[in-house]
Amino acid sequence: MNQQDKIREELALIENWDPAIPLIEIEDMRKAFGDHEVLKGFNLKLFDKENLVIVGKSGSGKSVLLKCIVQLESMDSGMLKVLGQDIAELDHEKLDRIRANVGFLFQGSALYDSMTVRENLQFPLRRHPERRRGDEESSLILDALKSVGLVDAIDLMPSELSGGMKRRIALARTLILRPKIILYDEPTSGLDPITSKEIIELILEIQQEYGTASLIITHDMDCARVISNRMIILVNGINYAEGTYHELLNSKDSNIRAFFKGA
Amino acid sequence: MPNKSIYFSGLMNYFEETGKVTLFAIRFFKEAFKPPYEWKELIRQCYLIGYQSLVLVAITGFIMGLVLDLQTRPTMIEFGAESYMPSMIGISIVREIGPVITALICAGKIGSGIGAELGSMRVTEQIDAMEVSGTNPFKFLVVTRIWATTLMLPILVIMADAVGLFGSWIVENLKGDVTFALFFNQVFNNIEFGDLIPSTIKSFFFGFAIGLIGCYKGYYTSKGTAGVGAAANTAVVVASLLLFVFDLIAVLITDIFYEI
């Protein structure tokens, strides 16, 4: 079997993923920076087409967790499987193929500021030609921009976009590879309430249109309420509590209630 | 009096940093010859690094030629060696002054530019964004820039040499009534392959050093915007220092082969 056939087979397997098997599975994840242990045995399972929200205070290790999932940081110990693969064991080539199935929306959008919006979207697509699935590059770019409602911005530079527009374009760039999972790092942070609401609605629309599973890190409880199917509260590097928004809202635990104050 | 451990940790940091730069260079060689190639970005970088430095390098080269002639002329006249001016200037510029001054100017302009650009991409998570989309930022950002500096610097050096010689001729013409043909005839009669080839070869190494250090400092920037400034600054300082080390090695090697 040649490389192209192998990639096609992998894509087919991911597209017809068994819903009973978690897309991401984490067991006893530990991560420390020097003497400071950020994650102290974190566990997680993300299933197909699910919206899982993780809330926690600043510095509780939420972003570190996302970075470990895509191997921007390596965990110290524990088990991490993404799309059934033990991600820490993969070589660069295989890791890149897994990463193409996992979109990542950065808190600061992270658009390539020397490229236009079109080039931002072209960049990952040209380096993963197998993910075009026979479609024209330009039509895929227009589809992704249509999904986020910003077709007119195609020839603008990132410096000409507002914060909310940047977030949308970053989401379009994530969608261009048609990932199975999207990781959102504080998708509404730094945005005004109206734009935040628009981004939340957009995330829901995209999930329905593209059938993705989402792992959302936030401390915006409004965002968690609207988006989540399930929530994990991260305290001191462990899963402090887990359940639906309403289950957690009705909890008597003072630590959990603290998260909902003002929501 | 400073504690011994301060010297020790400074020494350890130096060795650690040298090791990291070496690993970075090894990674460059591994990725540089492995497909897929980023041709479009390489050409763009050659344009930015080479073409956009032409004016600066030309002005510097021209002034370098003028000053060198003006400074050495009185002494040469004193020794009755005025007629040796073109050959002396030619050899000085081609062998040493042209490559070193051009490389230092480029270390300032290009090295700091690369350090700041990659540094700001690092702190704004653009490099992370490339990595998580399953693309290879090292190949796109680092390999293309190091290739571009390595290929463009010799061209800039040759141009600076030419413009520098032209500047010298203007002084010779104004002060000594030397014609263009006479000046350049003398220059080329006295320049040998032993002058030209080593200086061109060392220009490739100078370009490599500028690209390598600029990319290394930028690629591993941390500590936010302050880190970007530090990356740009240290890229220039370390690259300039490395240029002199490479120059010394080049001169020693040339000395063996050509018996200067």
Interface residues (C-beta under 8 A of the other chain):
Chain A: K67 V70 L72 L95 D96 R97 I98 R99 A100 V102 G103 F104 F106 Q107 G108 A110 L111 Y112 D113 S114 F123 P124 R127 H128 A170 R173 T174 L177
Chain B: P36 E117 M121 T124 E125 Q126 D128 A129 M130 E131 V132 S133 G134 T135 N136
